[in-house]
């Protein structure tokens, strides 16, 4: 029992130190800002490619990566690696198709890019609604990760503490965003990226040292202790139960690879650098950091299966979200050792830092969508810059409250799985309209609006009708059954529907495309001429 108290006290001490440091950054930034929309949404566009690359990595390497992916690999072996591969490969789409063009065409949000050549009001309302929806889904995953971590820290016995942690994380993210805006959020993400990479490297080295650098020994031991034998190292343990499971595998892969380019909090990071070239170089920095990190999550996942055992991981948290902290405890010397206590506490504190930094970035992006797209569209003639920023701060509080409520509801689901749903919605609603706007000359306002809603609505409806929500013991509502859609991830159906709706809306549009505005957008996207 004393060991548990040691874990708790040390982890809370380290976490409190991180919170104090980040609140100090936020307070300092809030005293030295100009209060303009550009300062609040984009940090004055003053960050270097390296700084922004670290911030992108900090934004992207979330609780889903550190806790969820490693947990899935510890439970399902080979099939769990799909998340690591999908999250990494997605950045090629961002680098080759999105980063530079988005930086040249927009100011603060996704809707800026689309509205550059369309009727502003309907496009901004559609894109803003979609961005907020994706952001809230992503936030829920971070809240669930925070709750899982505290449940483990307190011995899994305190549901009230778990709930209060979700509420506390939500409150902190509102403070970060409201006071510091993008500049404070960026520095918090940079600090978090450094801490997370240091923690992941330390654990990876310790895992490899435990097995004397022998990868085969690590994998074979993981297979033995998983309870599945050699099947643990082969495809099909999670996604091999029939055609439904295989289609789910394809659906998830599509969502992960295509979803990143439609995530609002990732797109908003391209506006914090001065030029398109800097945006592209930021992505190169981010790919290097993210690539190294996801390779390490594979080692940590199999390491947790080999060192801790899949059964122990599952008993601590059915979704596997606590695999990495349990691995740290064992690598440090076990439950009764000082080394185990220290390493466990450090990993728990880093995971808390990860969650806080990511929720701050997502909340900022979603509040920007509410204020800059939804509010400003409805009151564009009367709204002033300072009033728009004030609305963004209020929106941050509202979005935080919604995310807290949903996080409490979905607390037993795997965080990587929850993020997969957010990626599916982003790939269905945001990516089609973005690519059509950048590359299709004849794209119209009706096509843009239909594309967003044609991907967003089916994705949400299919999630509600999926096994995730009802019809099974692990569903959100296990006592009822309104499951009609067999797949857990809707991407396989909803992503093509988003593209199809955009095409159909364009070909049936009564108004012709605005050739002049398209030409202006094309020149701007390719050359940067006239970019803000």
C-alpha positions in Angstrom: 0.0 0.0 0.0 2.9 2.4 0.8 4.3 1.7 -2.7 1.0 2.9 -4.2 1.2 6.0 -2.1 4.8 6.6 -3.3 3.6 6.2 -6.9 0.8 8.6 -6.3 2.8 11.3 -4.4 5.8 11.3 -6.8 3.7 11.3 -10.0 1.5 14.1 -8.7 4.5 16.1 -7.6 6.1 15.8 -11.1 2.8 16.5 -12.8 2.3 19.5 -10.5 5.7 20.8 -11.5 4.8 20.5 -15.2 1.5 22.3 -14.7 3.2 25.1 -12.7 5.8 25.5 -15.5 3.2 25.6 -18.3 1.0 28.0 -16.3 4.0 30.2 -15.9 4.6 30.1 -19.7 0.9 30.9 -20.3 0.9 33.8 -17.8 4.1 35.3 -19.3 2.7 35.0 -22.8 -0.6 36.6 -21.8 1.3 39.7 -20.6 3.3 40.1 -23.8 0.7 39.7 -26.5 -1.0 42.2 -28.6 -4.5 40.7 -28.3 -5.1 40.5 -32.1 -6.7 37.6 -33.9 -3.4 36.8 -35.6 -1.7 36.6 -32.3 -4.4 34.5 -30.6 -4.9 32.0 -33.5 -1.4 31.9 -35.1 1.1 33.2 -32.5 2.0 36.1 -34.7 3.4 33.6 -37.3 6.8 34.0 -35.6 7.8 30.3 -35.0 10.8 28.8 -36.9 10.4 25.5 -38.8 12.2 23.5 -36.1 10.0 25.0 -33.3 6.9 24.4 -35.3 8.0 20.9 -36.2 8.5 20.1 -32.5 5.1 21.7 -31.7 3.4 19.6 -34.5 5.0 16.5 -33.1 3.8 17.5 -29.6 0.3 18.1 -31.0 0.2 14.8 -32.8 1.9 12.4 -30.3 -1.2 12.2 -28.1 -2.4 9.9 -25.3 -3.6 7.7 -28.1 0.0 7.2 -29.2 1.7 6.8 -25.9 -1.0 4.9 -24.0 -3.4 3.5 -26.6 -1.2 2.1 -29.3 1.2 0.4 -27.0 -1.8 -1.1 -25.2 -3.3 -2.4 -28.4 0.0 -4.0 -29.4 0.4 -5.5 -25.9 -3.1 -7.1 -26.3 -3.3 -7.9 -30.0 0.3 -8.0 -31.2 0.7 -7.6 -35.0 -2.8 -6.1 -35.5 -2.1 -3.4 -33.0 0.8 -2.1 -35.1 -1.7 -0.9 -37.7 -2.1 2.3 -35.7 1.6 3.0 -35.5 2.0 2.5 -39.3 -1.2 4.4 -40.2 -0.4 7.4 -38.0 3.1 7.7 -39.6 2.3 7.0 -43.2 -0.4 9.7 -43.0 2.3 12.4 -42.8 3.3 11.7 -46.4 -0.2 12.8 -47.5 0.2 16.0 -45.4 3.7 16.7 -46.8 3.0 16.1 -50.4 -0.6 17.4 -50.8 -1.6 19.8 -48.0 1.1 21.6 -45.9 2.4 24.2 -48.4 -0.8 24.8 -50.2 -2.9 25.3 -47.0 -0.3 27.8 -45.7 -0.5 29.9 -48.8 -4.3 29.8 -49.1 -5.6 30.3 -45.6 -5.2 32.6 -42.6 -6.3 30.6 -39.5 -8.7 27.7 -40.3 -9.7 25.1 -42.8 -12.7 27.2 -43.8 -10.3 30.0 -44.9 -8.9 27.8 -47.6 -12.3 26.7 -49.0 -13.9 30.2 -48.6 -11.2 31.7 -50.7 -13.0 30.7 -53.9 -16.6 30.0 -52.7 -19.5 31.9 -51.1 -18.2 32.4 -47.6 -21.2 32.0 -45.3 -22.4 28.5 -46.1 -18.9 27.2 -46.6 -17.7 28.6 -43.3 -20.7 27.2 -41.4 -20.2 23.7 -42.8 -16.4 23.6 -42.4 -16.7 25.1 -38.9 -19.3 22.6 -37.8 -17.2 19.7 -39.1 -14.0 21.0 -37.4 -15.6 21.4 -34.0 -17.1 17.9 -34.3 -13.7 16.3 -35.1 -12.0 18.3 -32.4 -14.5 17.1 -29.7 -14.1 13.5 -30.7 -10.3 13.8 -30.5 -10.6 15.6 -27.1 -12.7 12.7 -25.7 -9.8 10.3 -26.4 -7.5 12.5 -24.3 -9.9 12.7 -21.5 -10.3 8.9 -21.4 -6.5 8.6 -21.3 -6.3 10.9 -18.4 -9.0 9.0 -16.5 -7.3 5.6 -17.2 -4.0 6.9 -15.9 -5.4 8.2 -12.7 -7.4 5.0 -12.1 -4.1 3.0 -12.3 -2.3 5.6 -10.2 -4.8 5.2 -7.4 -5.1 1.5 -7.7 -8.1 1.5 -9.9 -10.4 1.9 -6.9 -11.5 5.5 -7.2 -14.1 6.2 -9.8 -14.6 9.6 -8.3 -10.9 10.5 -8.7 -11.0 9.4 -12.3 -14.0 11.6 -13.0 -12.4 14.6 -11.2 -9.2 14.1 -13.2 -11.2 14.4 -16.5 -12.8 17.6 -15.2 -9.4 19.0 -14.0 -7.8 18.3 -17.4 -10.7 20.1 -19.1 -10.4 23.1 -16.8 -6.7 23.4 -17.4 -7.0 23.3 -21.1 -9.5 26.1 -21.0 -7.1 28.2 -18.9 -4.2 27.5 -21.4 -6.2 28.5 -24.4 -8.1 31.5 -23.0 -5.0 33.1 -21.5 -2.2 32.2 -23.8 -3.6 31.5 -27.2 -1.4 29.9 -29.9 1.9 31.1 -28.6 1.5 29.6 -25.1 0.0 26.4 -26.6 3.0 26.0 -29.0 5.6 26.3 -26.2 3.7 23.9 -24.1 3.6 21.4 -27.0 7.4 21.9 -27.6 8.2 21.2 -23.9 5.9 18.2 -24.0 7.4 16.8 -27.2 10.9 16.9 -25.6 9.6 15.2 -22.4 7.7 12.5 -24.3 10.6 11.7 -26.7 13.0 11.4 -23.7 10.6 9.1 -21.8 10.0 6.9 -24.9 13.7 6.6 -25.6 14.5 5.7 -22.0 11.8 3.0 -21.9 12.8 1.6 -25.3 16.5 1.4 -24.2 15.5 -0.4 -21.0 13.3 -2.9 -22.9 16.1 -3.7 -25.3 18.6 -4.0 -22.5 16.2 -6.4 -20.7 16.4 -8.7 -23.8 20.1 -8.0 -24.5 19.2 -6.2 -27.8 17.8 -9.4 -29.2 14.6 -8.5 -31.0 13.7 -12.1 -31.8 13.9 -12.9 -28.1 11.6 -10.0 -27.3 9.0 -11.0 -29.8 9.0 -14.7 -28.9 8.7 -13.8 -25.2 5.8 -11.5 -26.0 4.1 -14.3 -28.0 4.6 -16.7 -25.1 3.2 -14.4 -22.4 0.3 -13.1 -24.6 -1.6 -16.3 -24.2 -2.0 -16.5 -28.0 1.3 -18.1 -29.0 2.6 -17.5 -32.6 -0.8 -16.0 -33.6 0.2 -12.9 -31.6 2.9 -12.2 -34.2 0.6 -12.8 -37.2 -2.2 -10.8 -38.8 -5.7 -11.6 -37.7 -5.8 -11.6 -33.9 -8.1 -8.6 -33.8 -9.1 -8.2 -37.4 -9.2 -11.8 -38.7 -12.6 -13.1 -37.5 -14.3 -12.9 -40.9 -15.1 -10.5 -43.7 -16.5 -8.0 -41.2 -13.3 -7.8 -39.2 -11.2 -7.6 -42.4 -13.3 -4.7 -43.8 -12.9 -3.0 -40.4 -9.2 -3.3 -40.8 -9.3 -1.7 -44.2 -11.7 1.0 -42.9 -9.4 1.9 -40.0 -6.3 2.0 -42.3 -8.1 4.4 -44.7 -9.2 6.6 -41.8 -5.7 6.8 -40.2 -3.8 7.5 -43.5 -6.2 10.1 -44.8 -7.5 11.6 -41.6 -4.4 13.5 -40.5 -4.6 15.9 -43.4 -8.1 16.9 -42.3 -7.4 17.4 -38.5 -8.2 21.0 -37.6 -5.5 21.3 -34.9 -2.8 20.0 -37.4 -3.9 22.3 -40.2 -3.8 25.3 -37.9 -0.2 24.7 -37.1 0.8 25.6 -40.7 -0.3 29.2 -40.0 2.2 29.7 -37.2 5.2 30.0 -39.5 6.0 33.0 -41.8 6.1 31.2 -45.2 4.9 28.1 -47.1 8.5 26.9 -47.3 8.8 27.1 -43.5 5.5 25.1 -43.3 6.9 22.3 -45.5 10.2 22.2 -43.5 8.1 22.0 -40.3 6.5 18.9 -41.6 9.9 17.4 -42.3 11.0 18.0 -38.7 7.7 16.6 -37.5 8.0 13.4 -39.6 11.5 12.7 -38.2 10.3 13.1 -34.6 7.0 11.2 -35.1 8.6 8.4 -37.1 11.1 7.7 -34.4 8.4 7.8 -31.8 6.1 5.4 -33.5 8.9 2.9 -34.0 9.4 3.1 -30.3 5.7 2.5 -29.5 6.1 -0.9 -31.3 9.0 -1.8 -29.0 7.0 -0.6 -26.0 3.9 -2.6 -26.9 5.7 -5.9 -27.4 7.8 -5.1 -24.4 4.7 -4.7 -22.2 3.4 -8.1 -23.5 6.8 -9.7 -22.8 7.6 -8.1 -19.5 4.3 -7.5 -17.9 2.1 -10.0 -19.7 -1.0 -9.4 -21.7 -3.3 -10.8 -19.0 -1.9 -8.3 -16.4 -2.2 -5.4 -18.8 -5.8 -6.3 -19.5 -6.7 -6.8 -15.8 -5.3 -3.3 -15.0 -7.4 -1.8 -17.8 -9.5 -3.8 -20.2 -8.7 -1.5 -23.2 -4.9 -1.7 -22.5 -4.5 2.0 -21.8 -2.1 1.4 -18.9 0.4 -0.9 -20.6 3.2 1.6 -20.7 3.0 2.8 -17.0 2.9 -0.9 -15.9 5.9 -1.6 -18.1 7.8 1.3 -16.6 7.1 0.0 -13.1 8.5 -3.4 -13.9 11.5 -2.1 -15.8 12.4 0.1 -12.9 12.7 -2.9 -10.5 9.1 -3.9 -9.7 6.4 -2.7 -7.4 8.4 -2.7 -4.2 11.5 -0.9 -5.6 12.5 2.8 -5.6 13.5 2.6 -9.2 10.1 1.2 -10.2 8.3 3.9 -8.2 10.4 6.7 -9.8 10.1 5.4 -13.4 6.4 4.8 -13.0 5.9 8.3 -11.7 8.0 9.9 -14.4 6.0 8.0 -17.1 2.7 8.9 -15.5 3.7 12.6 -15.3 4.9 12.6 -19.0 1.6 11.0 -20.0 -0.3 13.7 -18.1 1.8 16.3 -19.8 1.0 14.7 -23.2 -2.7 14.9 -22.5 -2.6 18.5 -21.4 -0.6 19.7 -24.4 -2.7 17.9 -26.9 -6.0 19.0 -25.5 -4.8 22.6 -25.4 -4.0 22.5 -29.2 -7.3 20.8 -30.1 -9.3 23.2 -28.0 -7.6 26.2 -29.6 -8.3 24.9 -33.1 -12.0 24.2 -32.3 -12.6 27.5 -30.5 -11.0 29.3 -33.6 -13.5 27.5 -35.8 -16.4 28.6 -33.6 -15.3 32.2 -33.5 -13.6 32.8 -36.9 -16.0 30.6 -38.9 -19.3 30.2 -37.2 -19.7 33.4 -35.2 -17.9 35.6 -37.8 -20.1 34.2 -40.6 -23.3 35.1 -38.8 -22.1 38.5 -37.7 -19.4 39.4 -40.3 -20.6 43.0 -40.7 -20.7 43.8 -37.1 -17.9 41.6 -35.6 -14.5 43.2 -34.7 -11.3 41.4 -34.2 -11.3 41.8 -30.4 -14.9 40.5 -30.2 -14.0 37.5 -32.3 -11.1 36.6 -29.9 -13.4 37.0 -26.9 -15.9 34.6 -28.5 -13.0 32.1 -29.0 -12.3 32.2 -25.3 -15.9 31.6 -24.4 -16.1 28.8 -27.0 -13.0 27.1 -25.4 -15.0 26.8 -22.2 -18.1 25.4 -23.9 -16.1 22.9 -25.9 -14.2 21.9 -22.8 -17.5 21.2 -21.0 -18.8 19.0 -23.9 -15.5 17.1 -24.0 -15.6 16.5 -20.3 -19.1 15.0 -20.5 -18.3 12.7 -23.4 -15.0 11.7 -21.8 -16.9 10.5 -18.7 -19.3 8.6 -20.8 -16.6 6.8 -23.0 -14.1 6.1 -20.2 -13.9 2.4 -20.8 -12.9 2.5 -24.5 -9.3 2.4 -25.9 -8.0 5.8 -26.6 -6.3 4.8 -29.8 -9.6 3.4 -31.0 -11.4 6.7 -30.1 -8.9 8.7 -32.1 -9.4 6.3 -35.0 -13.1 7.5 -35.0 -12.0 11.1 -35.0 -9.7 10.4 -37.9 -12.5 8.8 -39.8 -14.7 11.8 -39.4 -11.9 14.2 -40.5 -11.1 12.1 -43.5 -14.8 11.9 -44.5 -15.8 15.6 -44.0 -12.7 17.7 -44.2 -10.3 16.0 -46.6 -12.6 15.8 -49.6 -13.6 19.5 -49.5 -9.9 20.4 -49.0 -8.6 18.4 -51.9 -11.4 19.4 -54.3 -10.8 23.1 -53.4 -7.1 22.9 -54.1 -7.1 20.7 -57.2 -10.6 20.8 -59.0 -11.1 23.8 -61.2 -14.9 23.3 -61.5 -15.7 22.9 -57.8 -18.6 25.0 -56.6 -20.1 26.3 -53.3 -22.8 23.6 -53.4 -20.2 21.0 -53.9 -18.2 22.2 -51.0 -21.2 22.2 -48.6 -22.4 18.8 -49.8 -19.0 17.4 -49.5 -18.6 18.4 -45.8 -22.1 17.3 -44.8 -22.0 14.3 -47.1 -19.1 12.9 -45.2 -19.8 14.2 -41.7 -23.4 13.1 -41.3 -22.9 9.5 -42.6 -19.8 9.1 -40.4 -21.6 10.2 -37.3 -24.7 8.1 -38.1 -22.7 5.0 -38.8 -20.8 5.4 -35.5 -24.1 5.6 -33.6 -25.4 2.5 -35.4 -22.1 0.6 -34.9 -21.1 -2.0 -32.3 -19.2 0.8 -30.5 -22.4 2.4 -29.2 -24.7 -0.6 -28.6 -25.3 -4.3 -29.1 -22.3 -5.8 -27.1 -20.7 -6.0 -23.7 -18.0 -3.5 -24.6 -20.3 -0.9 -26.1 -21.0 2.5 -24.7 -24.6 1.3 -23.9 -24.3 -2.5 -23.4 -27.9 -2.8 -22.2 -29.5 -1.8 -25.5 -29.1 -2.9 -29.1 -29.7 -0.6 -32.1 -26.7 -1.8 -34.0 -27.3 -1.9 -37.8 -23.8 -1.1 -39.2 -21.4 -4.0 -38.6 -18.1 -2.1 -38.8 -16.6 -0.3 -35.8 -14.9 2.4 -38.0 -17.1 4.1 -40.6 -14.2 5.3 -42.9 -14.7 2.6 -45.6 -18.2 3.9 -46.3 -18.2 7.6 -45.2 -14.9 8.7 -46.9 -16.1 7.7 -50.4 -19.5 9.3 -49.6 -17.8 12.6 -48.8 -16.0 12.6 -52.2 -19.1 11.5 -54.0 -21.3 14.2 -52.3 -18.8 16.9 -53.4 -18.8 15.7 -57.0 -22.6 15.3 -57.1 -23.1 18.8 -55.6 -20.8 20.3 -58.1 -22.3 18.7 -61.2 -25.8 19.6 -60.1 -24.9 23.1 -59.1 -27.0 25.9 -60.7 -24.3 28.5 -60.6 -21.1 28.1 -62.7 -17.7 27.9 -60.9 -16.0 31.2 -60.4 -13.0 30.9 -62.8 -11.4 34.1 -61.7 -11.4 33.2 -58.0 -10.1 29.7 -58.8 -7.3 31.1 -60.8 -6.4 33.5 -58.0 -6.5 30.7 -55.5 -4.4 28.4 -57.7 -1.7 31.0 -58.2 -1.6 31.9 -54.5 -1.5 28.2 -53.4 1.4 27.4 -55.8 3.5 30.6 -55.5 2.5 32.2 -52.2 1.7 35.5 -53.9 -0.7 37.4 -51.8 -0.5 34.9 -48.9 -1.0 36.5 -45.4 
